[in-house]
Amino acid sequence: MPPKRDTFSNCARCGASFQQSGIGRMRRFCSDACKQASHRKQGSTPRQSRRTSVKIDLRTMERVAGFFLARGDYSGQEAISHLASQVFVELDANSIESYRKHYQANLPDWFRPGPGAGQNVTAADLASVTELQF
């Protein structure tokens, strides 16, 4: 059996001097009250949130919803609307409709839904769609 330590320590919270029991791990606090008070003070720091902040541009959401409608992709438009409701943003139906009309007038035929859509598409074709501005 190891010999007992006959040592004194200072409390990490209040600084009072106290005698160690001499066996086992050395105590940091003079009493359970100091230990609990220290842990309460330590625990007051806020934990990091698991949520992520996202900057949302309302105009972009409306534009994307109009784009999906112009393509006839109603599930994509529904997904944008659902996202907007989750972040408590209301999309303007008139704005979405104006974007839909713009994209419907300017989208190339190969980009529209239907038989053969998207077949034999070149990189230049894709670049022309990404350059569409409103």
C-alpha positions in Angstrom: 0.0 0.0 0.0 1.4 3.4 -1.0 2.1 5.9 1.8 -0.4 8.6 2.5 0.4 12.1 1.2 0.3 14.8 3.9 -0.2 17.8 1.6 -2.2 20.9 1.5 -3.7 22.6 -1.6 -5.5 25.8 -2.4 -9.1 25.6 -3.7 -9.4 26.4 -7.4 -12.5 28.5 -6.7 -12.2 30.3 -3.5 -8.5 29.9 -2.8 -8.9 28.5 0.7 -6.2 26.1 1.9 -7.3 22.5 2.6 -5.7 19.2 3.4 -5.7 16.4 0.9 -7.0 13.1 2.1 -3.7 11.5 1.0 -5.1 8.7 -1.1 -6.3 8.7 -4.7 -6.6 11.7 -6.9 -5.8 15.1 -5.5 -8.9 17.3 -5.1 -9.1 20.7 -6.8 -11.8 22.2 -4.6 -12.1 22.5 -0.8 -15.7 21.4 -0.7 -18.5 20.0 -2.9 -20.2 23.5 -2.7 -17.1 25.1 -4.3 -16.9 22.3 -6.9 -20.6 22.7 -7.9 -20.3 26.5 -8.0 -17.3 26.3 -10.3 -19.1 23.9 -12.6 -22.1 26.2 -12.7 -20.0 29.1 -13.6 -18.2 27.1 -16.3 -21.5 25.8 -17.7 -22.9 29.2 -18.3 -21.0 29.6 -21.6 -23.4 28.9 -24.5 -23.0 25.8 -26.5 -22.4 26.1 -30.2 -25.6 25.8 -32.1 -26.0 23.0 -34.6 -28.1 25.2 -36.8 -26.4 26.9 -39.8 -26.9 30.5 -40.8 -27.9 30.9 -44.4 -28.1 34.2 -46.2 -31.2 34.0 -48.5 -31.8 36.3 -51.3 -35.6 36.6 -51.9 -35.2 37.8 -55.5 -33.0 34.7 -56.3 -35.6 32.4 -54.8 -38.3 33.9 -56.8 -36.2 33.7 -60.0 -35.4 30.1 -59.4 -39.1 29.3 -58.8 -40.0 31.1 -62.0 -37.3 29.1 -63.8 -38.7 25.8 -62.6 -42.2 26.8 -63.7 -40.9 27.8 -67.1 -39.4 24.3 -67.5 -42.6 22.7 -66.2 -40.8 21.4 -63.1 -43.5 21.8 -60.5 -41.7 19.7 -57.9 -38.7 22.1 -58.1 -41.0 25.1 -57.7 -42.7 23.4 -54.7 -39.3 22.8 -53.1 -38.4 26.5 -53.4 -41.8 27.4 -51.9 -41.4 25.0 -49.0 -37.9 26.4 -48.3 -39.3 29.9 -48.2 -42.0 28.8 -45.7 -39.4 27.2 -43.5 -37.4 30.4 -43.3 -40.6 32.5 -42.9 -40.3 34.3 -46.2 -43.2 34.9 -48.5 -42.5 34.8 -52.2 -44.3 37.2 -54.4 -46.5 35.3 -56.9 -46.4 38.2 -59.4 -42.6 38.3 -59.4 -42.5 34.5 -59.9 -44.9 34.8 -62.8 -42.8 37.5 -64.5 -39.7 35.4 -64.2 -41.6 32.4 -65.6 -42.7 34.4 -68.6 -39.2 35.7 -69.1 -37.6 32.3 -69.0 -40.3 30.7 -71.1 -39.7 33.3 -73.8 -35.9 32.9 -73.6 -35.1 29.3 -72.9 -33.9 27.3 -75.8 -36.2 24.5 -77.0 -33.7 21.8 -76.0 -34.0 22.9 -72.4 -37.7 22.5 -72.2 -39.3 19.3 -70.9 -40.6 16.9 -73.5 -39.5 14.0 -75.7 -35.8 14.2 -76.5 -35.2 17.1 -74.2 -31.6 17.4 -73.1 -30.2 15.0 -75.8 -27.2 16.1 -77.8 -26.6 19.1 -75.6 -23.2 20.8 -76.1 -21.1 22.8 -73.6 -21.9 25.9 -75.6 -25.7 25.2 -75.1 -25.3 24.9 -71.4 -23.3 28.2 -71.3 -26.0 30.0 -73.1 -28.6 29.1 -70.4 -26.3 30.1 -67.6 -25.9 33.5 -69.2 -29.6 34.3 -69.3 -30.1 37.5 -67.3 -33.3 39.2 -66.1 
